[in-house]
Amino acid sequence: MPKTSPTKDRFDDLPADRGRVGAHRAENPRIRGGLVLLWSVIATVVLVALGVFGTMLATGRISLAPSPEPTVSVVPTAEPVIDTSFSVLVLNATPQSGLAAATRDTVIAAGWPADSVIDSDATTDDFPETTIYYAFPQDEGAARGLAQAIGGAVVQLSDAYQPADDPDTADVDESAAKQLVIVLGLDRTDAGQPAATP
């Protein structure tokens, strides 16, 4: 078979300046991994912050409008009244013995009959502040009067110490008894008393 030389076309003769001839793909730009990571972190932080803010706004934990100023309302308190028709239970809730008996004597000296004032120890000995408990809202004045008679105490509405009704005595409702309860706190102990100034 005779040897023939291949035919020449325009791609066989390369110019001296080596410019591009024919179809060529562009080079991939160099991707910087650190820059991509930085933008990913920034985008994540922004999206999380927007999500938290949106959730707090939707649940009402924050408000874009200023909140109205709270109005100060004075809660009316009953005038202190010494009402000796109430029975008084004195409970010593401190580690110091003799406080209940001393407070009982103070209550009797203020006008209560001795047979309507009972003193005893509480089941705890670390009650922080002397408190007088009354069971019904209309008894607040009597509780405040008793607080003044013993030299001051916190007054609180609670039926925690109110006697329970005895089902065997149908004619008497023990749960409606007029009773005030003094729970002596650590503020009445010798250690809780403020130091006397000369």
C-alpha positions as CSV (number, residue, x, y, z in Angstrom):
1,M,0.0,0.0,0.0
2,P,1.4,3.3,-1.0
3,K,2.2,5.7,1.7
4,T,0.3,8.9,1.5
5,S,0.9,11.8,3.7
6,P,-2.0,13.0,5.7
7,T,-3.8,16.0,4.5
8,K,-3.1,19.2,6.3
9,D,-5.8,21.4,7.8
10,R,-5.9,24.6,9.7
11,F,-4.9,23.0,13.1
12,D,-1.6,21.7,11.8
13,D,0.0,25.0,11.4
14,L,0.3,26.6,14.8
15,P,1.0,30.3,15.0
16,A,4.1,31.4,16.8
17,D,2.1,33.4,19.4
18,R,0.4,30.3,20.7
19,G,-3.1,31.9,20.9
20,R,-6.0,29.6,21.2
21,V,-7.3,27.7,18.3
22,G,-10.5,25.7,18.5
23,A,-12.8,25.1,21.4
24,H,-11.3,25.2,24.9
25,R,-12.8,25.0,28.4
26,A,-12.2,27.7,30.9
27,E,-10.0,26.8,33.8
28,N,-11.7,26.2,37.2
29,P,-11.2,29.2,39.5
30,R,-9.3,28.3,42.6
31,I,-11.9,27.8,45.4
32,R,-10.7,28.9,48.8
33,G,-12.0,26.5,51.4
34,G,-11.5,28.9,54.3
35,L,-13.6,31.6,52.7
36,V,-16.5,29.2,52.0
37,L,-16.4,27.9,55.6
38,L,-16.4,31.5,56.9
39,W,-19.4,32.5,54.9
40,S,-21.2,29.2,55.9
41,V,-20.6,30.0,59.6
42,I,-21.8,33.6,59.2
43,A,-25.0,32.5,57.4
44,T,-25.7,29.8,60.1
45,V,-25.2,32.3,62.9
46,V,-27.5,34.8,61.2
47,L,-30.2,32.2,60.5
48,V,-30.1,30.9,64.1
49,A,-30.3,34.4,65.6
50,L,-33.3,35.2,63.4
51,G,-35.0,32.0,64.4
52,V,-34.5,32.6,68.1
53,F,-35.6,36.2,67.8
54,G,-38.7,35.2,65.8
55,T,-39.6,32.5,68.3
56,M,-39.3,34.8,71.2
57,L,-41.3,37.4,69.4
58,A,-44.0,34.9,68.5
59,T,-44.3,33.5,72.1
60,G,-44.5,37.0,73.6
61,R,-41.2,36.9,75.6
62,I,-40.1,40.1,73.9
63,S,-42.1,42.9,72.5
64,L,-41.2,45.5,69.9
65,A,-43.6,48.0,71.4
66,P,-42.9,49.6,74.7
67,S,-44.8,48.0,77.6
68,P,-47.1,50.3,79.5
69,E,-46.0,51.6,82.9
70,P,-47.4,49.4,85.7
71,T,-49.9,51.3,87.9
72,V,-49.3,51.1,91.6
73,S,-52.4,50.0,93.3
74,V,-52.8,50.3,97.0
75,V,-54.3,47.1,98.5
76,P,-56.6,48.2,101.2
77,T,-55.9,46.6,104.6
78,A,-58.3,46.3,107.5
79,E,-57.8,48.5,110.6
80,P,-56.3,46.6,113.5
81,V,-58.9,45.6,116.1
82,I,-58.4,43.8,119.4
83,D,-61.1,41.1,119.2
84,T,-60.8,38.8,122.2
85,S,-63.6,36.6,120.9
86,F,-61.1,34.7,118.8
87,S,-59.2,31.8,120.2
88,V,-55.4,32.1,119.7
89,L,-53.0,29.2,119.0
90,V,-49.3,30.1,119.6
91,L,-46.8,27.8,117.8
92,N,-43.1,28.0,118.5
93,A,-41.3,27.3,115.2
94,T,-37.8,28.0,116.6
95,P,-35.2,26.0,118.4
96,Q,-35.4,28.4,121.4
97,S,-37.7,27.0,124.1
98,G,-40.1,29.1,126.1
99,L,-41.1,31.5,123.4
100,A,-44.6,30.1,123.0
101,A,-45.3,30.5,126.7
102,A,-43.9,34.0,126.8
103,T,-46.0,35.0,123.8
104,R,-49.1,33.4,125.4
105,D,-48.6,35.6,128.4
106,T,-48.3,38.6,126.2
107,V,-51.6,37.7,124.4
108,I,-53.4,37.2,127.8
109,A,-52.0,40.5,129.0
110,A,-53.6,42.2,125.9
111,G,-57.0,41.0,127.1
112,W,-57.6,37.5,125.8
113,P,-59.1,35.0,128.3
114,A,-56.4,32.5,129.5
115,D,-58.6,29.5,128.4
116,S,-58.8,30.7,124.8
117,V,-55.0,31.0,124.3
118,I,-53.0,27.8,123.7
119,D,-49.3,27.5,123.3
120,S,-47.4,24.6,121.7
121,D,-44.3,23.7,119.6
122,A,-44.5,23.5,115.8
123,T,-43.3,20.6,113.8
124,T,-40.4,22.8,112.4
125,D,-37.8,24.9,114.2
126,D,-36.6,27.1,111.3
127,F,-39.5,29.3,110.4
128,P,-38.0,32.6,109.3
129,E,-40.5,35.3,110.3
130,T,-43.3,35.5,112.9
131,T,-46.6,35.3,111.1
132,I,-50.2,35.5,112.2
133,Y,-52.6,33.3,110.1
134,Y,-56.3,34.0,109.8
135,A,-58.8,31.8,107.9
136,F,-61.4,34.2,106.6
137,P,-61.0,37.6,104.9
138,Q,-63.3,39.3,107.4
139,D,-60.9,38.3,110.2
140,E,-58.0,40.4,108.9
141,G,-58.6,43.3,111.3
142,A,-58.5,41.0,114.3
143,A,-55.3,39.4,113.0
144,R,-53.7,42.9,112.6
145,G,-54.8,43.8,116.1
146,L,-53.2,40.7,117.5
147,A,-50.0,41.5,115.5
148,Q,-49.9,44.9,117.2
149,A,-50.5,43.3,120.6
150,I,-47.5,41.0,120.3
151,G,-45.2,43.7,119.0
152,G,-45.6,43.2,115.2
153,A,-45.8,40.3,112.9
154,V,-46.6,39.5,109.3
155,V,-50.4,38.9,108.7
156,Q,-51.4,36.3,106.2
157,L,-54.7,34.8,105.0
158,S,-54.5,31.0,105.1
159,D,-56.7,28.1,106.3
160,A,-53.7,25.9,106.9
161,Y,-54.2,25.9,110.7
162,Q,-58.0,26.1,110.7
163,P,-59.6,23.2,112.5
164,A,-61.4,20.5,110.4
165,D,-65.1,19.9,110.8
166,D,-65.8,16.9,113.0
167,P,-68.5,14.7,111.3
168,D,-69.6,13.3,114.8
169,T,-70.8,16.7,115.9
170,A,-73.4,17.6,113.3
171,D,-74.7,20.6,115.3
172,V,-71.2,22.4,115.4
173,D,-69.1,23.4,112.4
174,E,-65.5,23.4,113.8
175,S,-64.2,24.6,110.4
176,A,-66.0,28.0,111.0
177,A,-64.3,28.5,114.4
178,K,-62.9,32.0,115.0
179,Q,-59.2,31.2,115.5
180,L,-56.0,33.1,114.9
181,V,-52.7,31.3,114.8
182,I,-49.3,32.9,115.7
183,V,-46.3,31.0,114.3
184,L,-43.2,32.3,116.0
185,G,-40.2,32.6,113.7
186,L,-36.5,33.0,114.1
187,D,-36.9,36.8,114.2
188,R,-38.3,36.3,117.8
189,T,-35.3,34.3,119.1
190,D,-32.4,35.9,121.0
191,A,-30.2,35.4,118.0
192,G,-32.8,37.0,115.7
193,Q,-33.3,40.1,117.8
194,P,-31.5,43.3,116.6
195,A,-28.7,44.5,118.8
196,A,-29.6,47.2,121.3
197,T,-28.0,50.5,120.7
198,P,-26.7,52.4,123.8
